[in-house]
Amino acid sequence: MQKRTPAENYKQVILLREMAFKLKMAQVRKVYPELSDAEVEKKVKKIFLNAST
């Protein structure tokens, strides 16, 4: 297995974050179908901002 460069690692982190954001958007849309796209995005951003590791 070849080591990745820091730039490649960073790119992977960004891609994984985008994927997680899209999955959470889909889940929030399913739970709250009455929300607009803007409201869903706002709710997901709040979830991500309040997340802890």
N, C-alpha and C positions, 0 to 999 in steps of 0.2 A: 504494500500500500504506500502510495507516494504522499509525502507531506504537502499540505497546502500552504500557500503563502498567506500572510496576514490579510492581504486584499481579498483573496478567495474566501477566507474565513468570514470576513466582514460581509461579503456579498451573500454568503449562505445564511448568515444571521438575518440580514434584511429580507431575504426570500422567505425564511421561516416565519418571521414576524408578520409579513404580508399575508401568508397563508393562514396563520392563526387569527388575524384580524378578519379575514374573509369568512372563515368558519364561524367565528363568534357573531358576525353580522347575520349569517344565515340562521343561526340559533335564535338570536334576538328577534329576527323577523318572524320566525315560526311561533315563538312565544307571544309576541305582541304584533299580530298582523295589522292592527289598526294604526300603527305608527307610520309616519312618513319616512322616506329615505333619510332625510336630514335628522329626524328624531332618533332613528336607529343608529346612525353614525355617532351622534352625540352620546347616546347611551353606551355604545361600545367603547368610545374614547374614554369615558368616565370609568368603565370597568378596567381598561388597561392601565389608566393612571393610578387607580387604587389597588392594583394587583401587587402582591409582594412575593418574594421568593422564599 
